Amino acid sequence: MGPPNETTWLRLRHRLSPSTGEHLLRAYTSRDGRTWTAGGAWTLLADSRIPVGLSSMGRGGTTAEFDCVRVRRP
């Protein structure tokens, strides 16, 4: 993932594999909301449910705030 910033944008992209029906997911981060850096990618079985959750991990004393969280159907 890209380097952290005072504000870091997160985007998760979901698509279905046309050949297998598997769920293909990739994470992206941005420091400005316009330029995106690709991060981790995951493949889930076609019949998988995809739970969505947010977590922040940092050094002691670090806090995180999430706002403008949107989940859209593919």
PDB file of N, H, CA, C and O in Angstrom:
ATOM      1  N   MET A   1       0.839  -1.166   0.000  1.00  0.00           N
ATOM      2  CA  MET A   1       0.000   0.000   0.000  1.00  0.00           C
ATOM      3  C   MET A   1       0.888   1.234   0.000  1.00  0.00           C
ATOM      4  O   MET A   1       2.083   1.163   0.287  1.00  0.00           O
ATOM      5  N   GLY A   2       0.286   2.350  -0.323  1.00  0.00           N
ATOM      6  H   GLY A   2      -0.685   2.408  -0.556  1.00  0.00           H
ATOM      7  CA  GLY A   2       1.036   3.596  -0.365  1.00  0.00           C
ATOM      8  C   GLY A   2       1.375   4.111   1.027  1.00  0.00           C
ATOM      9  O   GLY A   2       0.881   3.578   2.022  1.00  0.00           O
ATOM     10  N   PRO A   3       2.210   5.138   1.106  1.00  0.00           N
ATOM     11  CA  PRO A   3       2.608   5.686   2.404  1.00  0.00           C
ATOM     12  C   PRO A   3       1.428   6.378   3.096  1.00  0.00           C
ATOM     13  O   PRO A   3       0.572   6.958   2.428  1.00  0.00           O
ATOM     14  N   PRO A   4       1.382   6.319   4.430  1.00  0.00           N
ATOM     15  CA  PRO A   4       0.295   6.968   5.149  1.00  0.00           C
ATOM     16  C   PRO A   4       0.414   8.487   5.101  1.00  0.00           C
ATOM     17  O   PRO A   4       1.474   9.033   4.795  1.00  0.00           O
ATOM     18  N   ASN A   5      -0.664   9.138   5.401  1.00  0.00           N
ATOM     19  H   ASN A   5      -1.525   8.694   5.650  1.00  0.00           H
ATOM     20  CA  ASN A   5      -0.736  10.590   5.401  1.00  0.00           C
ATOM     21  C   ASN A   5      -1.715  11.002   6.497  1.00  0.00           C
ATOM     22  O   ASN A   5      -2.376  10.147   7.085  1.00  0.00           O
ATOM     23  N   GLU A   6      -1.814  12.279   6.776  1.00  0.00           N
ATOM     24  H   GLU A   6      -1.276  12.975   6.298  1.00  0.00           H
ATOM     25  CA  GLU A   6      -2.809  12.760   7.746  1.00  0.00           C
ATOM     26  C   GLU A   6      -4.192  12.261   7.355  1.00  0.00           C
ATOM     27  O   GLU A   6      -4.969  11.841   8.212  1.00  0.00           O
ATOM     28  N   THR A   7      -4.503  12.305   6.059  1.00  0.00           N
ATOM     29  H   THR A   7      -3.872  12.647   5.362  1.00  0.00           H
ATOM     30  CA  THR A   7      -5.717  11.711   5.504  1.00  0.00           C
ATOM     31  C   THR A   7      -5.289  10.716   4.442  1.00  0.00           C
ATOM     32  O   THR A   7      -4.559  11.065   3.514  1.00  0.00           O
ATOM     33  N   THR A   8      -5.737   9.488   4.574  1.00  0.00           N
ATOM     34  H   THR A   8      -6.330   9.204   5.327  1.00  0.00           H
ATOM     35  CA  THR A   8      -5.432   8.445   3.590  1.00  0.00           C
ATOM     36  C   THR A   8      -6.747   7.868   3.105  1.00  0.00           C
ATOM     37  O   THR A   8      -7.586   7.450   3.904  1.00  0.00           O
ATOM     38  N   TRP A   9      -6.921   7.847   1.806  1.00  0.00           N
ATOM     39  H   TRP A   9      -6.240   8.186   1.158  1.00  0.00           H
ATOM     40  CA  TRP A   9      -8.120   7.313   1.190  1.00  0.00           C
ATOM     41  C   TRP A   9      -7.912   5.826   0.943  1.00  0.00           C
ATOM     42  O   TRP A   9      -6.801   5.391   0.641  1.00  0.00           O
ATOM     43  N   LEU A  10      -8.978   5.048   1.071  1.00  0.00           N
ATOM     44  H   LEU A  10      -9.881   5.401   1.317  1.00  0.00           H
ATOM     45  CA  LEU A  10      -8.936   3.616   0.816  1.00  0.00           C
ATOM     46  C   LEU A  10     -10.033   3.258  -0.173  1.00  0.00           C
ATOM     47  O   LEU A  10     -11.163   3.734  -0.068  1.00  0.00           O
ATOM     48  N   ARG A  11      -9.686   2.420  -1.127  1.00  0.00           N
ATOM     49  H   ARG A  11      -8.768   2.033  -1.212  1.00  0.00           H
ATOM     50  CA  ARG A  11     -10.666   1.943  -2.109  1.00  0.00           C
ATOM     51  C   ARG A  11     -10.466   0.439  -2.255  1.00  0.00           C
ATOM     52  O   ARG A  11      -9.339  -0.036  -2.394  1.00  0.00           O
ATOM     53  N   LEU A  12     -11.553  -0.295  -2.224  1.00  0.00           N
ATOM     54  H   LEU A  12     -12.469   0.090  -2.111  1.00  0.00           H
ATOM     55  CA  LEU A  12     -11.517  -1.732  -2.481  1.00  0.00           C
ATOM     56  C   LEU A  12     -12.287  -1.983  -3.766  1.00  0.00           C
ATOM     57  O   LEU A  12     -13.452  -1.606  -3.888  1.00  0.00           O
ATOM     58  N   ARG A  13     -11.635  -2.613  -4.710  1.00  0.00           N
ATOM     59  H   ARG A  13     -10.689  -2.920  -4.611  1.00  0.00           H
ATOM     60  CA  ARG A  13     -12.277  -2.883  -6.004  1.00  0.00           C
ATOM     61  C   ARG A  13     -12.664  -4.351  -6.050  1.00  0.00           C
ATOM     62  O   ARG A  13     -11.865  -5.228  -5.723  1.00  0.00           O
ATOM     63  N   HIS A  14     -13.892  -4.604  -6.456  1.00  0.00           N
ATOM     64  H   HIS A  14     -14.541  -3.892  -6.722  1.00  0.00           H
ATOM     65  CA  HIS A  14     -14.410  -5.962  -6.567  1.00  0.00           C
ATOM     66  C   HIS A  14     -14.864  -6.206  -7.995  1.00  0.00           C
ATOM     67  O   HIS A  14     -15.534  -5.369  -8.602  1.00  0.00           O
ATOM     68  N   ARG A  15     -14.494  -7.352  -8.515  1.00  0.00           N
ATOM     69  H   ARG A  15     -13.951  -8.031  -8.022  1.00  0.00           H
ATOM     70  CA  ARG A  15     -15.045  -7.775  -9.802  1.00  0.00           C
ATOM     71  C   ARG A  15     -15.144  -9.288  -9.798  1.00  0.00           C
ATOM     72  O   ARG A  15     -14.515  -9.956  -8.977  1.00  0.00           O
ATOM     73  N   LEU A  16     -15.923  -9.822 -10.703  1.00  0.00           N
ATOM     74  H   LEU A  16     -16.434  -9.279 -11.370  1.00  0.00           H
ATOM     75  CA  LEU A  16     -16.083 -11.268 -10.822  1.00  0.00           C
ATOM     76  C   LEU A  16     -15.273 -11.759 -12.010  1.00  0.00           C
ATOM     77  O   LEU A  16     -15.264 -11.136 -13.072  1.00  0.00           O
ATOM     78  N   SER A  17     -14.598 -12.874 -11.822  1.00  0.00           N
ATOM     79  H   SER A  17     -14.605 -13.380 -10.960  1.00  0.00           H
ATOM     80  CA  SER A  17     -13.871 -13.488 -12.924  1.00  0.00           C
ATOM     81  C   SER A  17     -14.889 -14.039 -13.918  1.00  0.00           C
ATOM     82  O   SER A  17     -15.759 -14.821 -13.532  1.00  0.00           O
ATOM     83  N   PRO A  18     -14.799 -13.648 -15.187  1.00  0.00           N
ATOM     84  CA  PRO A  18     -15.774 -14.143 -16.160  1.00  0.00           C
ATOM     85  C   PRO A  18     -15.656 -15.646 -16.402  1.00  0.00           C
ATOM     86  O   PRO A  18     -16.641 -16.288 -16.764  1.00  0.00           O
ATOM     87  N   SER A  19     -14.477 -16.211 -16.208  1.00  0.00           N
ATOM     88  H   SER A  19     -13.676 -15.689 -15.914  1.00  0.00           H
ATOM     89  CA  SER A  19     -14.292 -17.629 -16.500  1.00  0.00           C
ATOM     90  C   SER A  19     -14.639 -18.544 -15.327  1.00  0.00           C
ATOM     91  O   SER A  19     -15.115 -19.659 -15.542  1.00  0.00           O
ATOM     92  N   THR A  20     -14.409 -18.094 -14.089  1.00  0.00           N
ATOM     93  H   THR A  20     -14.022 -17.189 -13.915  1.00  0.00           H
ATOM     94  CA  THR A  20     -14.620 -18.965 -12.923  1.00  0.00           C
ATOM     95  C   THR A  20     -15.727 -18.489 -11.988  1.00  0.00           C
ATOM     96  O   THR A  20     -16.219 -19.269 -11.173  1.00  0.00           O
ATOM     97  N   GLY A  21     -16.128 -17.224 -12.090  1.00  0.00           N
ATOM     98  H   GLY A  21     -15.728 -16.590 -12.752  1.00  0.00           H
ATOM     99  CA  GLY A  21     -17.109 -16.664 -11.176  1.00  0.00           C
ATOM    100  C   GLY A  21     -16.523 -16.302  -9.817  1.00  0.00           C
ATOM    101  O   GLY A  21     -17.254 -15.877  -8.921  1.00  0.00           O
ATOM    102  N   GLU A  22     -15.197 -16.467  -9.652  1.00  0.00           N
ATOM    103  H   GLU A  22     -14.603 -16.812 -10.380  1.00  0.00           H
ATOM    104  CA  GLU A  22     -14.551 -16.115  -8.391  1.00  0.00           C
ATOM    105  C   GLU A  22     -14.581 -14.608  -8.176  1.00  0.00           C
ATOM    106  O   GLU A  22     -14.639 -13.830  -9.128  1.00  0.00           O
ATOM    107  N   HIS A  23     -14.540 -14.214  -6.910  1.00  0.00           N
ATOM    108  H   HIS A  23     -14.493 -14.846  -6.137  1.00  0.00           H
ATOM    109  CA  HIS A  23     -14.490 -12.807  -6.535  1.00  0.00           C
ATOM    110  C   HIS A  23     -13.030 -12.357  -6.541  1.00  0.00           C
ATOM    111  O   HIS A  23     -12.188 -12.972  -5.888  1.00  0.00           O
ATOM    112  N   LEU A  24     -12.734 -11.302  -7.267  1.00  0.00           N
ATOM    113  H   LEU A  24     -13.418 -10.802  -7.797  1.00  0.00           H
ATOM    114  CA  LEU A  24     -11.390 -10.743  -7.327  1.00  0.00           C
ATOM    115  C   LEU A  24     -11.425  -9.386  -6.638  1.00  0.00           C
ATOM    116  O   LEU A  24     -12.168  -8.495  -7.048  1.00  0.00           O
ATOM    117  N   LEU A  25     -10.619  -9.232  -5.587  1.00  0.00           N
ATOM    118  H   LEU A  25     -10.016  -9.956  -5.253  1.00  0.00           H
ATOM    119  CA  LEU A  25     -10.597  -7.998  -4.806  1.00  0.00           C
ATOM    120  C   LEU A  25      -9.196  -7.414  -4.793  1.00  0.00           C
ATOM    121  O   LEU A  25      -8.214  -8.151  -4.697  1.00  0.00           O
ATOM    122  N   ARG A  26      -9.096  -6.085  -4.890  1.00  0.00           N
ATOM    123  H   ARG A  26      -9.893  -5.486  -4.969  1.00  0.00           H
ATOM    124  CA  ARG A  26      -7.803  -5.405  -4.798  1.00  0.00           C
ATOM    125  C   ARG A  26      -8.000  -4.120  -4.000  1.00  0.00           C
ATOM    126  O   ARG A  26      -8.991  -3.411  -4.170  1.00  0.00           O
ATOM    127  N   ALA A  27      -7.029  -3.833  -3.120  1.00  0.00           N
ATOM    128  H   ALA A  27      -6.224  -4.410  -2.981  1.00  0.00           H
ATOM    129  CA  ALA A  27      -7.061  -2.623  -2.301  1.00  0.00           C
ATOM    130  C   ALA A  27      -6.190  -1.546  -2.934  1.00  0.00           C
ATOM    131  O   ALA A  27      -5.155  -1.847  -3.530  1.00  0.00           O
ATOM    132  N   TYR A  28      -6.607  -0.298  -2.804  1.00  0.00           N
ATOM    133  H   TYR A  28      -7.447  -0.053  -2.320  1.00  0.00           H
ATOM    134  CA  TYR A  28      -5.855   0.853  -3.283  1.00  0.00           C
ATOM    135  C   TYR A  28      -5.842   1.913  -2.187  1.00  0.00           C
ATOM    136  O   TYR A  28      -6.810   2.034  -1.436  1.00  0.00           O
ATOM    137  N   THR A  29      -4.755   2.684  -2.086  1.00  0.00           N
ATOM    138  H   THR A  29      -3.969   2.585  -2.696  1.00  0.00           H
ATOM    139  CA  THR A  29      -4.717   3.826  -1.176  1.00  0.00           C
ATOM    140  C   THR A  29      -4.317   5.073  -1.946  1.00  0.00           C
ATOM    141  O   THR A  29      -3.701   4.999  -3.010  1.00  0.00           O
ATOM    142  N   SER A  30      -4.683   6.223  -1.384  1.00  0.00           N
ATOM    143  H   SER A  30      -5.184   6.283  -0.520  1.00  0.00           H
ATOM    144  CA  SER A  30      -4.355   7.504  -2.000  1.00  0.00           C
ATOM    145  C   SER A  30      -4.128   8.532  -0.902  1.00  0.00           C
ATOM    146  O   SER A  30      -4.802   8.515   0.128  1.00  0.00           O
ATOM    147  N   ARG A  31      -3.184   9.414  -1.130  1.00  0.00           N
ATOM    148  H   ARG A  31      -2.637   9.428  -1.967  1.00  0.00           H
ATOM    149  CA  ARG A  31      -2.942  10.512  -0.194  1.00  0.00           C
ATOM    150  C   ARG A  31      -3.758  11.752  -0.554  1.00  0.00           C
ATOM    151  O   ARG A  31      -3.923  12.649   0.274  1.00  0.00           O
ATOM    152  N   ASP A  32      -4.272  11.807  -1.797  1.00  0.00           N
ATOM    153  H   ASP A  32      -4.138  11.079  -2.469  1.00  0.00           H
ATOM    154  CA  ASP A  32      -5.005  12.997  -2.239  1.00  0.00           C
ATOM    155  C   ASP A  32      -6.398  12.691  -2.803  1.00  0.00           C
ATOM    156  O   ASP A  32      -7.125  13.617  -3.163  1.00  0.00           O
ATOM    157  N   GLY A  33      -6.781  11.423  -2.887  1.00  0.00           N
ATOM    158  H   GLY A  33      -6.190  10.671  -2.595  1.00  0.00           H
ATOM    159  CA  GLY A  33      -8.080  11.050  -3.433  1.00  0.00           C
ATOM    160  C   GLY A  33      -8.128  11.036  -4.948  1.00  0.00           C
ATOM    161  O   GLY A  33      -9.191  10.804  -5.525  1.00  0.00           O
ATOM    162  N   ARG A  34      -6.998  11.279  -5.608  1.00  0.00           N
ATOM    163  H   ARG A  34      -6.135  11.467  -5.139  1.00  0.00           H
ATOM    164  CA  ARG A  34      -6.938  11.294  -7.070  1.00  0.00           C
ATOM    165  C   ARG A  34      -5.918  10.302  -7.636  1.00  0.00           C
ATOM    166  O   ARG A  34      -6.176   9.660  -8.654  1.00  0.00           O
ATOM    167  N   THR A  35      -4.768  10.177  -6.983  1.00  0.00           N
ATOM    168  H   THR A  35      -4.558  10.698  -6.156  1.00  0.00           H
ATOM    169  CA  THR A  35      -3.704   9.288  -7.440  1.00  0.00           C
ATOM    170  C   THR A  35      -3.695   8.059  -6.537  1.00  0.00           C
ATOM    171  O   THR A  35      -3.544   8.182  -5.321  1.00  0.00           O
ATOM    172  N   TRP A  36      -3.856   6.871  -7.126  1.00  0.00           N
ATOM    173  H   TRP A  36      -3.979   6.770  -8.113  1.00  0.00           H
ATOM    174  CA  TRP A  36      -4.045   5.650  -6.353  1.00  0.00           C
ATOM    175  C   TRP A  36      -2.867   4.701  -6.501  1.00  0.00           C
ATOM    176  O   TRP A  36      -2.291   4.572  -7.581  1.00  0.00           O
ATOM    177  N   THR A  37      -2.508   4.028  -5.390  1.00  0.00           N
ATOM    178  H   THR A  37      -2.976   4.133  -4.513  1.00  0.00           H
ATOM    179  CA  THR A  37      -1.447   3.025  -5.374  1.00  0.00           C
ATOM    180  C   THR A  37      -2.085   1.675  -5.067  1.00  0.00           C
ATOM    181  O   THR A  37      -2.766   1.514  -4.054  1.00  0.00           O
ATOM    182  N   ALA A  38      -1.857   0.703  -5.958  1.00  0.00           N
ATOM    183  H   ALA A  38      -1.304   0.834  -6.782  1.00  0.00           H
ATOM    184  CA  ALA A  38      -2.416  -0.641  -5.767  1.00  0.00           C
ATOM    185  C   ALA A  38      -1.698  -1.346  -4.632  1.00  0.00           C
ATOM    186  O   ALA A  38      -0.485  -1.222  -4.464  1.00  0.00           O
ATOM    187  N   GLY A  39      -2.472  -2.087  -3.861  1.00  0.00           N
ATOM    188  H   GLY A  39      -3.457  -2.188  -3.998  1.00  0.00           H
ATOM    189  CA  GLY A  39      -1.909  -2.860  -2.761  1.00  0.00           C
ATOM    190  C   GLY A  39      -2.270  -4.323  -2.915  1.00  0.00           C
ATOM    191  O   GLY A  39      -2.199  -4.877  -4.011  1.00  0.00           O
ATOM    192  N   GLY A  40      -2.655  -4.944  -1.816  1.00  0.00           N
ATOM    193  H   GLY A  40      -2.712  -4.493  -0.925  1.00  0.00           H
ATOM    194  CA  GLY A  40      -2.936  -6.373  -1.791  1.00  0.00           C
ATOM    195  C   GLY A  40      -4.101  -6.772  -2.683  1.00  0.00           C
ATOM    196  O   GLY A  40      -4.987  -5.970  -2.982  1.00  0.00           O
ATOM    197  N   ALA A  41      -4.075  -8.034  -3.100  1.00  0.00           N
ATOM    198  H   ALA A  41      -3.356  -8.685  -2.857  1.00  0.00           H
ATOM    199  CA  ALA A  41      -5.145  -8.594  -3.922  1.00  0.00           C
ATOM    200  C   ALA A  41      -5.547  -9.947  -3.338  1.00  0.00           C
ATOM    201  O   ALA A  41      -4.716 -10.683  -2.804  1.00  0.00           O
ATOM    202  N   TRP A  42      -6.834 -10.258  -3.450  1.00  0.00           N
ATOM    203  H   TRP A  42      -7.509  -9.661  -3.884  1.00  0.00           H
ATOM    204  CA  TRP A  42      -7.356 -11.507  -2.927  1.00  0.00           C
ATOM    205  C   TRP A  42      -8.307 -12.115  -3.931  1.00  0.00           C
ATOM    206  O   TRP A  42      -8.968 -11.407  -4.690  1.00  0.00           O
ATOM    207  N   THR A  43      -8.370 -13.441  -3.930  1.00  0.00           N
ATOM    208  H   THR A  43      -7.833 -14.016  -3.313  1.00  0.00           H
ATOM    209  CA  THR A  43      -9.335 -14.179  -4.734  1.00  0.00           C
ATOM    210  C   THR A  43     -10.154 -15.036  -3.784  1.00  0.00           C
ATOM    211  O   THR A  43      -9.599 -15.781  -2.977  1.00  0.00           O
ATOM    212  N   LEU A  44     -11.480 -14.930  -3.880  1.00  0.00           N
ATOM    213  H   LEU A  44     -11.930 -14.325  -4.536  1.00  0.00           H
ATOM    214  CA  LEU A  44     -12.379 -15.714  -3.039  1.00  0.00           C
ATOM    215  C   LEU A  44     -13.233 -16.613  -3.921  1.00  0.00           C
ATOM    216  O   LEU A  44     -13.552 -16.263  -5.058  1.00  0.00           O
ATOM    217  N   LEU A  45     -13.594 -17.758  -3.396  1.00  0.00           N
ATOM    218  H   LEU A  45     -13.335 -18.042  -2.473  1.00  0.00           H
ATOM    219  CA  LEU A  45     -14.417 -18.697  -4.144  1.00  0.00           C
ATOM    220  C   LEU A  45     -15.721 -18.058  -4.606  1.00  0.00           C
ATOM    221  O   LEU A  45     -16.219 -17.114  -3.991  1.00  0.00           O
ATOM    222  N   ALA A  46     -16.262 -18.588  -5.698  1.00  0.00           N
ATOM    223  H   ALA A  46     -15.857 -19.354  -6.197  1.00  0.00           H
ATOM    224  CA  ALA A  46     -17.456 -18.016  -6.317  1.00  0.00           C
ATOM    225  C   ALA A  46     -18.642 -17.939  -5.366  1.00  0.00           C
ATOM    226  O   ALA A  46     -19.433 -17.000  -5.455  1.00  0.00           O
ATOM    227  N   ASP A  47     -18.785 -18.901  -4.458  1.00  0.00           N
ATOM    228  H   ASP A  47     -18.143 -19.664  -4.386  1.00  0.00           H
ATOM    229  CA  ASP A  47     -19.949 -18.902  -3.563  1.00  0.00           C
ATOM    230  C   ASP A  47     -19.658 -18.222  -2.218  1.00  0.00           C
ATOM    231  O   ASP A  47     -20.423 -18.386  -1.267  1.00  0.00           O
ATOM    232  N   SER A  48     -18.569 -17.467  -2.132  1.00  0.00           N
ATOM    233  H   SER A  48     -17.947 -17.334  -2.905  1.00  0.00           H
ATOM    234  CA  SER A  48     -18.192 -16.799  -0.883  1.00  0.00           C
ATOM    235  C   SER A  48     -19.048 -15.565  -0.616  1.00  0.00           C
ATOM    236  O   SER A  48     -19.459 -14.860  -1.537  1.00  0.00           O
ATOM    237  N   ARG A  49     -19.306 -15.324   0.662  1.00  0.00           N
ATOM    238  H   ARG A  49     -18.972 -15.897   1.411  1.00  0.00           H
ATOM    239  CA  ARG A  49     -19.888 -14.055   1.098  1.00  0.00           C
ATOM    240  C   ARG A  49     -18.714 -13.146   1.409  1.00  0.00           C
ATOM    241  O   ARG A  49     -17.678 -13.617   1.877  1.00  0.00           O
ATOM    242  N   ILE A  50     -18.854 -11.863   1.159  1.00  0.00           N
ATOM    243  H   ILE A  50     -19.695 -11.480   0.778  1.00  0.00           H
ATOM    244  CA  ILE A  50     -17.753 -10.925   1.372  1.00  0.00           C
ATOM    245  C   ILE A  50     -18.140  -9.936   2.461  1.00  0.00           C
ATOM    246  O   ILE A  50     -18.839  -8.958   2.192  1.00  0.00           O
ATOM    247  N   PRO A  51     -17.688 -10.183   3.699  1.00  0.00           N
ATOM    248  CA  PRO A  51     -17.955  -9.207   4.758  1.00  0.00           C
ATOM    249  C   PRO A  51     -17.024  -8.006   4.599  1.00  0.00           C
ATOM    250  O   PRO A  51     -15.885  -8.154   4.155  1.00  0.00           O
ATOM    251  N   VAL A  52     -17.501  -6.840   4.955  1.00  0.00           N
ATOM    252  H   VAL A  52     -18.427  -6.720   5.315  1.00  0.00           H
ATOM    253  CA  VAL A  52     -16.694  -5.621   4.850  1.00  0.00           C
ATOM    254  C   VAL A  52     -16.435  -5.101   6.257  1.00  0.00           C
ATOM    255  O   VAL A  52     -17.360  -4.983   7.060  1.00  0.00           O
ATOM    256  N   GLY A  53     -15.177  -4.789   6.554  1.00  0.00           N
ATOM    257  H   GLY A  53     -14.426  -4.884   5.902  1.00  0.00           H
ATOM    258  CA  GLY A  53     -14.822  -4.239   7.851  1.00  0.00           C
ATOM    259  C   GLY A  53     -13.616  -3.329   7.709  1.00  0.00           C
ATOM    260  O   GLY A  53     -12.832  -3.476   6.772  1.00  0.00           O
ATOM    261  N   LEU A  54     -13.462  -2.402   8.619  1.00  0.00           N
ATOM    262  H   LEU A  54     -14.099  -2.282   9.381  1.00  0.00           H
ATOM    263  CA  LEU A  54     -12.321  -1.487   8.597  1.00  0.00           C
ATOM    264  C   LEU A  54     -11.528  -1.630   9.886  1.00  0.00           C
ATOM    265  O   LEU A  54     -12.094  -1.797  10.966  1.00  0.00           O
ATOM    266  N   SER A  55     -10.222  -1.563   9.755  1.00  0.00           N
ATOM    267  H   SER A  55      -9.763  -1.427   8.877  1.00  0.00           H
ATOM    268  CA  SER A  55      -9.342  -1.656  10.908  1.00  0.00           C
ATOM    269  C   SER A  55      -8.165  -0.731  10.675  1.00  0.00           C
ATOM    270  O   SER A  55      -7.735  -0.540   9.537  1.00  0.00           O
ATOM    271  N   SER A  56      -7.650  -0.166  11.731  1.00  0.00           N
ATOM    272  H   SER A  56      -7.999  -0.321  12.656  1.00  0.00           H
ATOM    273  CA  SER A  56      -6.474   0.694  11.630  1.00  0.00           C
ATOM    274  C   SER A  56      -5.427   0.187  12.614  1.00  0.00           C
ATOM    275  O   SER A  56      -5.726  -0.054  13.783  1.00  0.00           O
ATOM    276  N   MET A  57      -4.207   0.030  12.132  1.00  0.00           N
ATOM    277  H   MET A  57      -3.965   0.226  11.182  1.00  0.00           H
ATOM    278  CA  MET A  57      -3.132  -0.442  12.993  1.00  0.00           C
ATOM    279  C   MET A  57      -1.982   0.543  12.929  1.00  0.00           C
ATOM    280  O   MET A  57      -1.549   0.936  11.846  1.00  0.00           O
ATOM    281  N   GLY A  58      -1.497   0.932  14.070  1.00  0.00           N
ATOM    282  H   GLY A  58      -1.849   0.613  14.950  1.00  0.00           H
ATOM    283  CA  GLY A  58      -0.389   1.876  14.106  1.00  0.00           C
ATOM    284  C   GLY A  58       0.361   1.750  15.416  1.00  0.00           C
ATOM    285  O   GLY A  58       0.102   0.853  16.218  1.00  0.00           O
ATOM    286  N   ARG A  59       1.265   2.636  15.613  1.00  0.00           N
ATOM    287  H   ARG A  59       1.475   3.366  14.961  1.00  0.00           H
ATOM    288  CA  ARG A  59       2.049   2.636  16.847  1.00  0.00           C
ATOM    289  C   ARG A  59       1.214   3.145  18.008  1.00  0.00           C
ATOM    290  O   ARG A  59       0.160   3.748  17.803  1.00  0.00           O
ATOM    291  N   GLY A  60       1.675   2.906  19.216  1.00  0.00           N
ATOM    292  H   GLY A  60       2.531   2.416  19.382  1.00  0.00           H
ATOM    293  CA  GLY A  60       0.966   3.333  20.421  1.00  0.00           C
ATOM    294  C   GLY A  60       0.582   4.800  20.373  1.00  0.00           C
ATOM    295  O   GLY A  60       1.366   5.639  19.929  1.00  0.00           O
ATOM    296  N   GLY A  61      -0.610   5.104  20.826  1.00  0.00           N
ATOM    297  H   GLY A  61      -1.246   4.422  21.187  1.00  0.00           H
ATOM    298  CA  GLY A  61      -1.078   6.483  20.857  1.00  0.00           C
ATOM    299  C   GLY A  61      -1.681   6.961  19.548  1.00  0.00           C
ATOM    300  O   GLY A  61      -2.162   8.092  19.470  1.00  0.00           O
ATOM    301  N   THR A  62      -1.666   6.130  18.524  1.00  0.00           N
ATOM    302  H   THR A  62      -1.276   5.212  18.587  1.00  0.00           H
ATOM    303  CA  THR A  62      -2.236   6.502  17.236  1.00  0.00           C
ATOM    304  C   THR A  62      -3.733   6.228  17.254  1.00  0.00           C
ATOM    305  O   THR A  62      -4.174   5.176  17.716  1.00  0.00           O
ATOM    306  N   THR A  63      -4.498   7.166  16.757  1.00  0.00           N
ATOM    307  H   THR A  63      -4.139   8.020  16.382  1.00  0.00           H
ATOM    308  CA  THR A  63      -5.937   6.953  16.625  1.00  0.00           C
ATOM    309  C   THR A  63      -6.326   7.103  15.164  1.00  0.00           C
ATOM    310  O   THR A  63      -5.612   7.722  14.375  1.00  0.00           O
ATOM    311  N   ALA A  64      -7.451   6.535  14.824  1.00  0.00           N
ATOM    312  H   ALA A  64      -8.030   6.032  15.466  1.00  0.00           H
ATOM    313  CA  ALA A  64      -7.941   6.634  13.447  1.00  0.00           C
ATOM    314  C   ALA A  64      -9.418   6.988  13.481  1.00  0.00           C
ATOM    315  O   ALA A  64     -10.140   6.634  14.413  1.00  0.00           O
ATOM    316  N   GLU A  65      -9.844   7.686  12.454  1.00  0.00           N
ATOM    317  H   GLU A  65      -9.257   7.973  11.697  1.00  0.00           H
ATOM    318  CA  GLU A  65     -11.235   8.054  12.286  1.00  0.00           C
ATOM    319  C   GLU A  65     -11.634   7.675  10.875  1.00  0.00           C
ATOM    320  O   GLU A  65     -10.912   7.970   9.923  1.00  0.00           O
ATOM    321  N   PHE A  66     -12.762   7.034  10.735  1.00  0.00           N
ATOM    322  H   PHE A  66     -13.349   6.795  11.508  1.00  0.00           H
ATOM    323  CA  PHE A  66     -13.265   6.676   9.410  1.00  0.00           C
ATOM    324  C   PHE A  66     -14.500   7.512   9.143  1.00  0.00           C
ATOM    325  O   PHE A  66     -15.392   7.599   9.987  1.00  0.00           O
ATOM    326  N   ASP A  67     -14.556   8.130   7.968  1.00  0.00           N
ATOM    327  H   ASP A  67     -13.832   8.060   7.282  1.00  0.00           H
ATOM    328  CA  ASP A  67     -15.770   8.849   7.595  1.00  0.00           C
ATOM    329  C   ASP A  67     -16.041   8.621   6.121  1.00  0.00           C
ATOM    330  O   ASP A  67     -15.172   8.173   5.372  1.00  0.00           O
ATOM    331  N   CYS A  68     -17.235   8.931   5.729  1.00  0.00           N
ATOM    332  H   CYS A  68     -17.940   9.294   6.337  1.00  0.00           H
ATOM    333  CA  CYS A  68     -17.647   8.781   4.327  1.00  0.00           C
ATOM    334  C   CYS A  68     -17.432   7.339   3.842  1.00  0.00           C
ATOM    335  O   CYS A  68     -16.861   7.119   2.773  1.00  0.00           O
ATOM    336  N   VAL A  69     -17.888   6.371   4.627  1.00  0.00           N
ATOM    337  H   VAL A  69     -18.352   6.550   5.494  1.00  0.00           H
ATOM    338  CA  VAL A  69     -17.762   4.964   4.253  1.00  0.00           C
ATOM    339  C   VAL A  69     -18.959   4.612   3.382  1.00  0.00           C
ATOM    340  O   VAL A  69     -20.105   4.805   3.789  1.00  0.00           O
ATOM    341  N   ARG A  70     -18.696   4.094   2.181  1.00  0.00           N
ATOM    342  H   ARG A  70     -17.765   3.938   1.851  1.00  0.00           H
ATOM    343  CA  ARG A  70     -19.749   3.716   1.258  1.00  0.00           C
ATOM    344  C   ARG A  70     -19.520   2.294   0.793  1.00  0.00           C
ATOM    345  O   ARG A  70     -18.388   1.909   0.502  1.00  0.00           O
ATOM    346  N   VAL A  71     -20.571   1.518   0.721  1.00  0.00           N
ATOM    347  H   VAL A  71     -21.491   1.830   0.957  1.00  0.00           H
ATOM    348  CA  VAL A  71     -20.494   0.177   0.160  1.00  0.00           C
ATOM    349  C   VAL A  71     -21.512   0.136  -0.967  1.00  0.00           C
ATOM    350  O   VAL A  71     -22.690   0.434  -0.765  1.00  0.00           O
ATOM    351  N   ARG A  72     -21.053  -0.233  -2.146  1.00  0.00           N
ATOM    352  H   ARG A  72     -20.097  -0.475  -2.310  1.00  0.00           H
ATOM    353  CA  ARG A  72     -21.928  -0.288  -3.309  1.00  0.00           C
ATOM    354  C   ARG A  72     -21.974  -1.709  -3.836  1.00  0.00           C
ATOM    355  O   ARG A  72     -20.978  -2.431  -3.778  1.00  0.00           O
ATOM    356  N   ARG A  73     -23.111  -2.105  -4.342  1.00  0.00           N
ATOM    357  H   ARG A  73     -23.920  -1.519  -4.389  1.00  0.00           H
ATOM    358  CA  ARG A  73     -23.227  -3.437  -4.960  1.00  0.00           C
ATOM    359  C   ARG A  73     -22.460  -3.435  -6.272  1.00  0.00           C
ATOM    360  O   ARG A  73     -22.443  -2.431  -6.983  1.00  0.00           O
ATOM    361  N   PRO A  74     -21.822  -4.562  -6.595  1.00  0.00           N
ATOM    362  CA  PRO A  74     -21.102  -4.634  -7.891  1.00  0.00           C
ATOM    363  C   PRO A  74     -22.055  -4.622  -9.068  1.00  0.00           C
ATOM    364  O   PRO A  74     -21.618  -4.676 -10.218  1.00  0.00           O
TER     365      PRO A  74
END
